Amino acid sequence: MSDIKVPFIDLQQRYQEEKEELLACVERVLESGHLVMTPELGALEEKVAAYAGIKHCIGLNSGTDALMMALMALGIGRGDEVITSPISFVATIGSIAHIGATPVFADVREDQNIDPAEIEKKITPKTKAIMPVHWTGRIADMDAIMDIAERHNLMVVEDSAQTMGSYYKGRHGGTFGQANGISCHPLKNLNAIGDGGFLLTDDDKVMEKVRLYRNHGLESRDNCVLFGVNSRLDVLNAEVLSFRLDRLKSVIERRRANVNLYRKMITAEQVFIPPCQPHEENSFVMFLTQCDDRDGLQAHLTEKGIQSLVYYGTPLHLHPAAAKLGFGRGDLPKAEAQCERVLALPHHQNLSEDQISYVAEAVNEFYAGK
Ligand SMILES: Cc1ncc(COP(=O)(O)O)c(C=O)c1O
């Protein structure tokens, strides 16, 4: 393999760009001597809630915890079914399974998001909720999903892990369902130094429960009112995320501009890039394409020093851990076909036009004459 000319991500580059402010956050927090549950956390929560346009945000230690606590706080548990997408990271179904409920899969559309028509087919008397995943930052068809939920009296918990800064008809992702989870994993657009997450909700009762639950169920230092866990977003990350939230719009603008360049420059018809609908503003946490001879293309890009990743090669229902859910190969044909074709190209806000052009030329060159 030749030297890396276009890296997949840019975390070190981002650090250099933000070094002064990040180190100032570290210094402020360490000098204060207060590392957990300080007013800085509350301030960040209010800032995130205002940004998203929702009543409450609760800072937690991951997006996975946010999803689990959202389900739990809504009273979903053993014996309940939650309909979700097979195209996601395993945390989607892990969160459902961990609270004792059963994930049920509905196939996806060509944009890799859950197909509302397929959701309707999967509803049973045990169905309690729908968990759409807004894959890559593209919001699922929430009008149709909320309509189904209303007609069948179901709750909605959005897996909005990848959704910070994404909008659907002008409304921020993670604000449609009753309780929703956002991830601040380092590969997300609003990223912590390590893990972090937010639960977003308009529901005061959910907010009260989750605030207690994330801090051992402690109402005060000497008064435990329910048995909880430790899932507090730490204060250093609260400071870092607050600083990064101020820059998020510009980060997303740069990412969108890069995707637009890719769209213009990749001309090979063997590469499908799901189009953006007029009503959506995708924050493009990842840039996924669906390609003929995906593995051949990936090998060609590697030769050229371009890092790419298969994101993901296995739909959720075909993981060994999901075997007991009763879904097999052939049950979700669209998701399965996409997993064989999907390839994430290098995508971050610090890509240069020259790098994008180099990647696009390599892609076009691979298919030339085929
Ligand atoms: C779609 C999706 N769901 C859930 C998660 C879990 O989030 P976290 O890694 O913060 O626990 C992630 C991210 O990793 C994700 O991309």
Ligand as a Chemical Component Dictionary entry (heavy atoms), coordinates in Angstrom:
data_LIG
# 
_chem_comp.id                   LIG 
_chem_comp.type                 NON-POLYMER 
_chem_comp.pdbx_formal_charge   0 
_chem_comp.three_letter_code    LIG 
# 
loop_
_chem_comp_atom.comp_id 
_chem_comp_atom.atom_id 
_chem_comp_atom.alt_atom_id 
_chem_comp_atom.type_symbol 
_chem_comp_atom.charge 
_chem_comp_atom.model_Cartn_x 
_chem_comp_atom.model_Cartn_y 
_chem_comp_atom.model_Cartn_z 
_chem_comp_atom.pdbx_ordinal 
LIG C1 C1 C 0 -26.721 5.086 15.060 1  
LIG C2 C2 C 0 -26.016 4.977 16.375 2  
LIG N1 N1 N 0 -26.696 4.551 17.453 3  
LIG C3 C3 C 0 -26.126 4.500 18.678 4  
LIG C4 C4 C 0 -24.820 4.860 18.861 5  
LIG C5 C5 C 0 -24.231 4.735 20.222 6  
LIG O1 O1 O 0 -23.683 5.921 20.699 7  
LIG P1 P1 P 0 -22.462 5.904 21.728 8  
LIG O2 O2 O 0 -21.267 5.384 20.998 9  
LIG O3 O3 O 0 -22.313 7.321 22.152 10 
LIG O4 O4 O 0 -22.861 5.017 22.852 11 
LIG C6 C6 C 0 -24.066 5.303 17.764 12 
LIG C7 C7 C 0 -22.668 5.749 17.853 13 
LIG O5 O5 O 0 -21.724 5.230 18.202 14 
LIG C8 C8 C 0 -24.670 5.356 16.496 15 
LIG O6 O6 O 0 -24.002 5.775 15.422 16 
# 
loop_
_chem_comp_bond.comp_id 
_chem_comp_bond.atom_id_1 
_chem_comp_bond.atom_id_2 
_chem_comp_bond.value_order 
_chem_comp_bond.pdbx_ordinal 
LIG C1 C2 SING 1  
LIG C2 N1 SING 2  
LIG C2 C8 DOUB 3  
LIG N1 C3 DOUB 4  
LIG C3 C4 SING 5  
LIG C4 C5 SING 6  
LIG C4 C6 DOUB 7  
LIG C5 O1 SING 8  
LIG O1 P1 SING 9  
LIG P1 O2 DOUB 10 
LIG P1 O3 SING 11 
LIG P1 O4 SING 12 
LIG C6 C7 SING 13 
LIG C6 C8 SING 14 
LIG C7 O5 DOUB 15 
LIG C8 O6 SING 16 
# 
